[in-house]
Amino acid sequence: MKFFHHEFLWTLSFLIIPIIIHLFNFKRHKTLYFSSLSFIKHVDQQTKSTKKLKHLLILLSRIFAFSFLILAFAQPYFTDKNENLNFKNEIIAFYIDNSFSMQAIGSNGELLSEAREIARKTIEKSSLDTKFIITTNAKNGIEERLLSKIQAIEKIDEIKLSPLTRSINEIIEWQTEKINSNKLIEKETSIQHIIISDFQLNTSFDEKITPIKIKSNISFFPIKLSPKDSENIFIDSIWFTSPIKKIGKKNELNIKINNLSQKDLKNVELNIEIEKYKNNIFIDLPKNEEITTRIGYTDESTGIKSGQIRLYDNNINFDDDFFFNYDVRNNLNILIINGEDASKNIEKVLNLDPFYITSKTTTSTITREEFINKDLVIINGANRLSKGIINYISDFSLTGGTVSLFPGKSPNQANWNELLISLRLPTIGKTIKSGNNIKSLNLKDPFFTGIFKEKNNNLNLPNIKKTFQAIKNSKTLGKNLINLSNGLPLFVYNENKSNSFMFYSSLDVEFGNFTKDALFTSIILRLSELSQRNNPEYIIIGKSNTYPIYSKLKKEKPLRIIGNKIDFIPQIETISGIKYISVLNTSKLQEIYAGNYSINEENKKIAEVSLNYDRKESLIKSHTINEIKANLKKMGIQKINFKKIGKNIVETIININRPYRYWKICLVLTIIFMVLEMIFIRYLK
């Protein structure tokens, strides 16, 4: 036998008190005079043994009553042969999954409501001295604290759905770390972990699970909640076919929709709102497939355009709305850096369209300030590039600017290759004087979309006399847009790490007549269109973080993000002259929901950011029981008591894994012996 509160056992020493009372309980005797004492002696001998028995029974009943009362406070228990239960306190650590997948409807209502009810009933069933840790996907400092029964129930009632997702192993590791670091928790404490989740297939466990140290006496109770209907339809993503946004230019918006159900859906309503443009369309969704639908419309004014797409679904609805925004601009700013062999034709082509605002400088007079608020920088006929220019161009590219490179007749290979390596483009080698006829254009690439009415491989292409060898390596990320007969590329585009173009020849007439051909005009206008700096159309909560601000800002005035009844000042970081705001690293994270938010300087709106929930929670498939157990065992957890909730929550409340406490029996025995004592005193003559 062991005791939860063995410190009460010392009070057993007080049992000496009733013994002393009985030993020294002397009474006064009265003298009685009789003519004969023989009868008195006979009666005295008969009653003396009865009195001794009565006093002994009273003594024993008192001793047993006090003993069992003390044992009731000490709470005795018997250990299992296979368990080493040597604890006196109890902590129940809950994890209640409050991600959006818990919005699904189960047999007793919303899954999150079921989870709260299970936790509440379990807390009510626990003993008064039990402490609780309540953890959700917030995983903040408040959730580290030990709570009483009342505090734990209050915390349970406050839990709401959250866009944040956490893996089970991340939660267990975090709880274990906080429990081990808590100085208020004694070594003899019993710890039970209760995990209430739908155990979603793609979010519940990390791909790589690292084992953690789990004590042998700690038990885990995974409770799986299952939705009645695992079907869901949702808007996966949106994008524009063309990045160019101009007044009067038709936009084509692509909307990807997933149907995760076992039946074909007909005439699903889709509502689109983009500023003044509003449209309702009805689409058919084949079962277990994703489709892309397109809508076309035209912007009639400049400025920031806010959009929202809504899908009507009866099951999970957090993923039925999608928010986005974009900017329709008055012009596009281009910086031309002229070198020794600069071509005048580049500027002539750009001046054909008033949308392009050009400014010029030279390789010898360039400063970093000239890159500010530029969309496109063109190196025009430069042979030597200074270290400063290389750094300016690299930084400009890293901050989202587009770079187009046209070398001079005799480029310095060391300078140029340093720049090309930073842009992840093929380096230049020797001059090639043969096989330079243009063989083909990569018409399948989006770069040429809209340039030619028909994809015709028999185009009349310009003559190229000399080119520079393009040398690719393992770090090169460029795509060939124009190929030569000798197998080398003439024009290469890298859109992965940097939005940059490289022309592997010179525009000088000594190298050919490329600038006199319509292809040259088309390429210059096309790369200029593609260089328009566009902010991200949306940000995924929990994934993306920084958001660029290309407008000029007043240093002394803070920015504010306003929308959905919140107003806060974000963190700002400056990289190469561009301001980046941290949208999600804020104390307001728990209050941020999907929607369109304005970015204000003072009271003026300078930009907008659109936030959407991660669609990982839209995939409702869950882990099987065996998969859950296997993943927990990978973490080093051996004591697993799995529970799956049925129709009646109350009947399936888990039975906390602890030895039976005999304090109630001790209390009953205390009362029994007290009653016996009263009976002995009153009725035993």
QUIMO-V459954 format. One record per residue. N is the residue number from 1. RES is the residue in one letter. OMEGA is omega in whole degrees, 0 to 359 (* if undefined). D_LAST is the distance of its C-alpha to the last C-alpha in whole Angstrom. Layout:
n	res	omega	d_last
N	RES	OMEGA	D_LAST
N	RES	OMEGA	D_LAST
This chain:
n	res	omega	d_last
1	M	176	39
2	K	186	41
3	F	176	40
4	F	181	42
5	H	184	41
6	H	180	40
7	E	178	40
8	F	187	37
9	L	181	35
10	W	180	36
11	T	175	33
12	L	179	30
13	S	179	31
14	F	178	29
15	L	178	26
16	I	184	26
17	I	178	24
18	P	178	21
19	I	180	21
20	I	180	23
21	I	181	20
22	H	181	17
23	L	186	19
24	F	179	20
25	N	181	17
26	F	180	18
27	K	176	17
28	R	181	19
29	H	176	18
30	K	180	19
31	T	179	22
32	L	182	21
33	Y	177	24
34	F	178	24
35	S	179	27
36	S	182	25
37	L	183	23
38	S	180	22
39	F	181	19
40	I	179	18
41	K	180	18
42	H	180	17
43	V	182	14
44	D	179	14
45	Q	180	15
46	Q	185	12
47	T	183	9
48	K	180	11
49	S	178	11
50	T	179	8
51	K	179	8
52	K	179	11
53	L	180	10
54	K	181	8
55	H	180	11
56	L	179	13
57	L	178	12
58	I	179	13
59	L	182	16
60	L	180	17
61	S	177	17
62	R	180	18
63	I	180	21
64	F	179	22
65	A	178	22
66	F	182	24
67	S	181	26
68	F	175	27
69	L	178	28
70	I	179	30
71	L	178	32
72	A	177	32
73	F	180	35
74	A	177	36
75	Q	180	37
76	P	174	37
77	Y	178	40
78	F	181	41
79	T	174	45
80	D	181	47
81	K	184	49
82	N	182	52
83	E	177	52
84	N	183	51
85	L	182	49
86	N	183	48
87	F	181	48
88	K	178	46
89	N	184	48
90	E	176	50
91	I	174	53
92	I	181	55
93	A	179	58
94	F	161	60
95	Y	179	64
96	I	180	65
97	D	179	68
98	N	175	70
99	S	187	74
100	F	178	76
101	S	177	75
102	M	175	72
103	Q	181	73
104	A	183	74
105	I	177	72
106	G	183	69
107	S	181	66
108	N	180	64
109	G	180	67
110	E	184	69
111	L	180	68
112	L	177	67
113	S	176	65
114	E	181	63
115	A	178	63
116	R	181	61
117	E	178	59
118	I	180	58
119	A	181	57
120	R	180	55
121	K	179	53
122	T	179	52
123	I	180	52
124	E	182	49
125	K	184	47
126	S	181	47
127	S	185	44
128	L	184	45
129	D	178	46
130	T	175	49
131	K	187	52
132	F	169	55
133	I	182	59
134	I	182	61
135	T	173	65
136	T	179	67
137	N	176	71
138	A	177	72
139	K	182	70
140	N	184	70
141	G	180	68
142	I	184	66
143	E	175	65
144	E	191	64
145	R	172	61
146	L	185	57
147	L	172	56
148	S	180	52
149	K	182	51
150	I	180	52
151	Q	181	56
152	A	179	56
153	I	177	56
154	E	179	58
155	K	179	61
156	I	182	61
157	D	182	62
158	E	186	65
159	I	178	66
160	K	177	69
161	L	183	72
162	S	177	74
163	P	181	78
164	L	175	77
165	T	177	76
166	R	175	74
167	S	181	74
168	I	181	70
169	N	176	71
170	E	181	72
171	I	182	69
172	I	179	67
173	E	180	69
174	W	179	69
175	Q	180	65
176	T	180	64
177	E	182	67
178	K	179	65
179	I	181	61
180	N	182	62
181	S	181	64
182	N	184	61
183	K	180	59
184	L	182	56
185	I	182	55
186	E	182	54
187	K	183	54
188	E	184	51
189	T	174	52
190	S	182	52
191	I	177	55
192	Q	177	55
193	H	178	59
194	I	184	59
195	I	181	63
196	I	185	64
197	S	171	67
198	D	177	70
199	F	181	71
200	Q	190	75
201	L	188	77
202	N	179	80
203	T	189	77
204	S	182	74
205	F	175	75
206	D	179	78
207	E	178	80
208	K	183	80
209	I	180	76
210	T	179	75
211	P	176	72
212	I	182	70
213	K	179	67
214	I	179	63
215	K	186	60
216	S	183	59
217	N	180	55
218	I	182	57
219	S	180	57
220	F	181	60
221	F	174	59
222	P	178	63
223	I	183	62
224	K	174	65
225	L	184	66
226	S	177	69
227	P	176	71
228	K	185	72
229	D	181	76
230	S	181	78
231	E	182	81
232	N	170	82
233	I	184	86
234	F	174	87
235	I	184	90
236	D	184	90
237	S	175	93
238	I	173	96
239	W	177	100
240	F	179	103
241	T	179	106
242	S	178	108
243	P	186	107
244	I	178	110
245	K	180	109
246	K	173	112
247	I	178	113
248	G	178	114
249	K	183	113
250	K	176	111
251	N	175	108
252	E	182	106
253	L	179	102
254	N	181	101
255	I	178	97
256	K	182	95
257	I	179	92
258	N	175	90
259	N	181	88
260	L	180	85
261	S	182	85
262	Q	179	86
263	K	176	88
264	D	180	91
265	L	183	91
266	K	173	94
267	N	175	95
268	V	185	92
269	E	179	93
270	L	181	94
271	N	181	94
272	I	175	97
273	E	177	97
274	I	186	99
275	E	182	100
276	K	180	102
277	Y	178	103
278	K	183	100
279	N	173	100
280	N	177	98
281	I	179	99
282	F	185	97
283	I	175	97
284	D	182	96
285	L	177	93
286	P	182	94
287	K	177	90
288	N	179	89
289	E	172	92
290	E	180	93
291	I	176	96
292	T	176	99
293	T	185	100
294	R	174	103
295	I	179	104
296	G	178	107
297	Y	184	107
298	T	176	110
299	D	183	109
300	E	179	111
301	S	178	110
302	T	178	109
303	G	181	105
304	I	180	102
305	K	178	101
306	S	181	97
307	G	175	96
308	Q	177	93
309	I	183	93
310	R	178	90
311	L	183	89
312	Y	184	87
313	D	185	84
314	N	185	81
315	N	178	79
316	I	186	79
317	N	180	81
318	F	184	81
319	D	181	84
320	D	178	86
321	D	177	88
322	F	184	90
323	F	179	92
324	F	175	95
325	N	176	98
326	Y	185	101
327	D	173	104
328	V	189	107
329	R	177	110
330	N	184	113
331	N	179	114
332	L	187	114
333	N	184	115
334	I	175	117
335	L	178	118
336	I	178	121
337	I	184	122
338	N	176	125
339	G	183	126
340	E	184	130
341	D	183	131
342	A	177	129
343	S	179	130
344	K	185	131
345	N	179	130
346	I	180	126
347	E	179	126
348	K	180	129
349	V	182	126
350	L	179	123
351	N	178	126
352	L	183	126
353	D	181	123
354	P	177	122
355	F	182	118
356	Y	177	119
357	I	185	119
358	T	171	121
359	S	186	121
360	K	173	123
361	T	180	123
362	T	181	124
363	T	182	123
364	S	184	124
365	T	185	123
366	I	174	119
367	T	182	116
368	R	182	112
369	E	182	112
370	E	179	115
371	F	184	112
372	I	178	110
373	N	175	109
374	K	177	112
375	D	185	111
376	L	174	114
377	V	181	115
378	I	170	119
379	I	188	120
380	N	173	124
381	G	180	126
382	A	176	125
383	N	180	126
384	R	178	124
385	L	180	120
386	S	178	119
387	K	180	116
388	G	179	115
389	I	180	116
390	I	179	114
391	N	179	111
392	Y	182	111
393	I	181	112
394	S	180	109
395	D	179	106
396	F	179	108
397	S	181	107
398	L	180	104
399	T	174	103
400	G	178	104
401	G	179	108
402	T	181	111
403	V	175	113
404	S	188	117
405	L	175	119
406	F	184	123
407	P	175	124
408	G	184	128
409	K	182	131
410	S	183	129
411	P	175	126
412	N	187	124
413	Q	181	122
414	A	180	120
415	N	185	119
416	W	182	119
417	N	175	117
418	E	178	114
419	L	182	114
420	L	178	114
421	I	180	111
422	S	179	109
423	L	180	109
424	R	177	109
425	L	176	112
426	P	178	115
427	T	180	117
428	I	179	121
429	G	183	123
430	K	178	127
431	T	180	129
432	I	184	130
433	K	180	133
434	S	178	133
435	G	186	131
436	N	176	130
437	N	179	131
438	I	183	128
439	K	185	126
440	S	172	124
441	L	179	121
442	N	187	117
443	L	178	117
444	K	181	114
445	D	180	113
446	P	180	111
447	F	184	114
448	F	180	117
449	T	178	115
450	G	180	117
451	I	180	120
452	F	179	122
453	K	178	122
454	E	177	122
455	K	183	121
456	N	180	125
457	N	181	125
458	N	181	129
459	L	175	129
460	N	188	132
461	L	183	130
462	P	181	132
463	N	177	133
464	I	182	132
465	K	183	134
466	K	176	132
467	T	174	128
468	F	180	125
469	Q	176	123
470	A	184	120
471	I	180	118
472	K	175	114
473	N	185	111
474	S	182	108
475	K	181	107
476	T	182	109
477	L	186	108
478	G	174	111
479	K	178	112
480	N	176	116
481	L	176	117
482	I	182	121
483	N	180	122
484	L	181	125
485	S	181	127
486	N	177	127
487	G	180	123
488	L	177	122
489	P	174	121
490	L	183	122
491	F	186	120
492	V	183	116
493	Y	176	113
494	N	181	109
495	E	184	107
496	N	181	104
497	K	180	103
498	S	179	106
499	N	189	108
500	S	180	112
501	F	177	115
502	M	177	118
503	F	187	121
504	Y	173	123
505	S	176	126
506	S	178	128
507	L	178	129
508	D	182	133
509	V	178	136
510	E	182	136
511	F	178	133
512	G	182	134
513	N	185	134
514	F	184	131
515	T	181	131
516	K	183	133
517	D	179	131
518	A	179	129
519	L	179	126
520	F	179	126
521	T	181	126
522	S	182	123
523	I	181	121
524	I	180	121
525	L	182	120
526	R	180	117
527	L	176	116
528	S	177	116
529	E	182	114
530	L	183	111
531	S	181	111
532	Q	181	110
533	R	179	106
534	N	173	104
535	N	175	100
536	P	181	97
537	E	176	97
538	Y	178	93
539	I	178	91
540	I	180	88
541	I	180	84
542	G	179	83
543	K	180	86
544	S	183	89
545	N	186	89
546	T	182	92
547	Y	185	94
548	P	174	98
549	I	183	99
550	Y	179	103
551	S	175	104
552	K	184	105
553	L	173	102
554	K	187	102
555	K	186	100
556	E	183	98
557	K	180	97
558	P	174	94
559	L	178	93
560	R	174	91
561	I	187	89
562	I	176	89
563	G	178	87
564	N	176	84
565	K	175	83
566	I	181	83
567	D	182	85
568	F	180	85
569	I	182	88
570	P	173	88
571	Q	182	89
572	I	176	93
573	E	180	95
574	T	177	98
575	I	179	100
576	S	176	104
577	G	180	104
578	I	178	102
579	K	176	99
580	Y	177	96
581	I	177	93
582	S	186	89
583	V	191	88
584	L	178	84
585	N	186	83
586	T	176	82
587	S	180	78
588	K	186	79
589	L	182	79
590	Q	182	76
591	E	183	78
592	I	179	81
593	Y	180	82
594	A	180	85
595	G	177	88
596	N	182	91
597	Y	177	90
598	S	176	93
599	I	187	94
600	N	168	95
601	E	193	97
602	E	179	97
603	N	183	97
604	K	177	99
605	K	181	98
606	I	180	100
607	A	179	98
608	E	177	96
609	V	180	93
610	S	182	92
611	L	178	88
612	N	178	87
613	Y	177	84
614	D	182	84
615	R	175	85
616	K	181	82
617	E	181	80
618	S	181	82
619	L	194	81
620	I	181	78
621	K	184	78
622	S	177	75
623	H	173	74
624	T	180	72
625	I	181	69
626	N	178	70
627	E	179	72
628	I	179	70
629	K	181	68
630	A	180	71
631	N	178	72
632	L	179	68
633	K	176	68
634	K	179	72
635	M	182	70
636	G	181	68
637	I	182	65
638	Q	183	63
639	K	183	59
640	I	177	61
641	N	188	58
642	F	177	61
643	K	174	60
644	K	187	62
645	I	177	62
646	G	185	62
647	K	184	62
648	N	183	58
649	I	185	58
650	V	182	54
651	E	184	53
652	T	175	55
653	I	185	54
654	I	176	54
655	N	185	50
656	I	185	50
657	N	177	51
658	R	179	47
659	P	181	44
660	Y	180	41
661	R	187	39
662	Y	184	35
663	W	180	34
664	K	178	33
665	I	179	31
666	C	180	29
667	L	178	29
668	V	179	27
669	L	176	25
670	T	180	24
671	I	180	23
672	I	182	21
673	F	175	19
674	M	177	18
675	V	178	17
676	L	179	14
677	E	179	13
678	M	178	13
679	I	180	11
680	F	183	8
681	I	188	8
682	R	190	8
683	Y	181	6
684	L	184	4
685	K	*	0
